[in-house]
């Protein structure tokens, strides 16, 4: 369920199907039971005592859904564990430290949340965030109030967001980029109900669109390759009679697409460097060296300079000989998985399904699962939900819009 990210409803259906080839699977739990099991595992992971040490690194981010609430998610990894990894951080490397839903978030609120997180683990040496204003404000307040006997938590920039911001700065100054996006938008209605509907450009996400351009640029390159073929040699040529009419405008952007794809390659190089090396002495120079061959024009050079400077300014915060993680994108992945597991419940604001994020990073060996079920009862789960979430948006809707007999259940 966690690895494939299937819904609670899908689990019993999958087990029922497998019963045909595995008769030993004599029973399949209903969806609500699966959900309760997952959330009990998640609450156990969230509330279990964490290893006390002075070298914890926290990755923090907010997630929002319907309504005005924000949920701060804090995961942690021991610096000693991170240094021993010969690969990027995985979900299994993380510990869930804090999940807290609030109606109002600002620097003071975040500082209080971070202080509670620090108290749970002992000591924090670094905090990686996307530099949202309330997060940076909270980290700054925490640094001011650091305990003399504890190491000072260094606020660091998530380089995946920083690379996306640098890409945004470059592309938003490019008039060709704006007209290219406009063409993509007008092509949608023109070709949607035609034989070429399957060739439409992918839609960009509204949120964090500059972190998700690879799909659009990959589509552009493949479409250019198709347009370059003589009409009679194109696959399924009989269905592509209007290809040049509907998509010929892409040819005008050939050079720009090549340059934008080069920028995306530089983004990927930056992220690979951040994942594997983190912030470490000399890292800015090594990153600049990796980007040198692709920084061949004004746009790519501006991008290189911005991300290298971001790397350099973060490394300057570190004490001599210290290196720290430079990316919190694994936390973005965790939040995304939580939303997928929650499915349609995410459209109803925050519910108890926020605990699915904690379950995703929990150890799932038999001993841990048995301990989770032994320590977290269904009643304890309900108590946590009532205390942490209060009246959910769904409950509020039912209170103010009670159903009448025969009314539309929606």
Buried (B, 14 or more C-beta within 10 A) or exposed (E): BBEEBBBBBBBBEBBEEEBEEEEEBEEBBEBEEBBBBBBBBBBBBBBBEBEEBBBBBBBBBBBEBEEEBBBBBBBBBBBEBBEEEEEBBEBEBBBBBBBBBBEEBEBEBBBBBBBEBBEBBBBBBBBBBBBBEBBBBBBBBBBEEBEEEEBBBBBBBBBBBBBBBBBBEBBEEBEBBEBBBEBBEEBEEEBEEBBBEEBBBBEBEEEBBBBEBBEBBEBBBEBBEBBEEEEEEBEEEEBBEEBEEBBEBBEEBBEBBEBBBBBBBBBEBBBBBBBEBBBBEEBBEBBBEBBEEBBEEEBBBBBBBBBBBBBBEBBEBBEEEBBBBBBBBBBBBBBEBBBBBBBEBBEBBBBBBBBBBBBBBBEBEEEBBEBBBEEBEEEBBEEBBEEBBEEBBBEEEEEEEEEEEEEEEE
